[in-house]
Amino acid sequence: RAKKFLQALEHHGLVGSMGRVGAAGDNAAKESFYSLLQNNVLDAQPWATREELRLRIVRWIERTYHRRRKQQGLGKLTPVAYEEKLITQALTLAA
């Protein structure tokens, strides 16, 4: 099964994102994200259509995950606030 998956990736010119066996840290951020997505969106209610679920996922990512969730690795800033800080610094240096 894994071999067929790798062949399908190769056929379409894609590269798998999984790390090597035993390198659990490779996927830690993804696992954390998907756990939050599962708890906050997927399990929140039954979804009538895939489109309804897709829109809810996008809304959750854009309104909550990127704008409200402070991250330790970003100096306890949200991703949006961190990006704004970097842009401000770059503009200041360019002036």
N, C-alpha and C positions, 0 to 999 in steps of 0.2 A: 504494500500500500504506500509506504513512504517512497519507494523507488518510483512508482507511477506518478506520485505528486512531484517529485524532483524532475522527472522527465517532462511533465506538463509545464512546469516553470521554465525549464530550458527551452522547450518548444516555442514558448511565447516571449523569449528573451528576457525573462525575469530572474531575479535572484532572491532566494529565501532570506527572511530577516532573522531567523533563529540562529542563536549562537551555537557553540560547540557543546557536546554532551558534558554535563557537569559544571557548566558556567552559568549558574543560576542568576547571577547579577545582570546578565545580558538582557533579560526580559523583566526585571523587577519593576521598572517604570510602567511598562505595558500592562503587567498584571495588576498593578495598583490602579491604573486608569480603568481597566475593564471591570475590576471589582466595584469601583465607585459607580461606573455606568450601570452595572447590573443592579446595584442597590438603589440607585436614584432614579433610574428610568425603566429598565427592562422589567423589573419585578414590581413596579409601582402600580400597574393596572394591566388588564388585558388590552391589547391593541387591535382595533378592527381591521386595519390594513397596514401593509408594509410602509406605505407612504406616510401614514399618520405617525408610525413609529420613527421613521427616518427624520421627519420634521421635528419630532420631540427630542431626538438625539442631538440634532444640530442646535436646537434652541438651548438644550442643557449645556452643551459644550461652549457655545458662544456667550450665554448669559451667566452661567454659574461656574463652570470649570475654569474658563480663562479670565473671568472678571472678579470673582469673589474668593476663590480658593488660593490662599497664600501658600507659597512653597518655600520650604527651608533652603533649598538649593539656589533660590533666587533672592536671597537676603530677606526672607519673609515678605516678599512682594507677590502680588498676583502676576501671572504672565503678561497681562496687558500693562500693568503699572511698570513692570521691569522693562518691557519694550519701550514704553514712553520715556523712561529714564535714560536708556541707551540712545534713543534718538536725540533727546535734549543734550546729552553729553557730546554726541557727534556734531550737532549743530553748533555748539559752543566752541568746540575745537576748530571747526571749519571757518568760524567767523574771524 
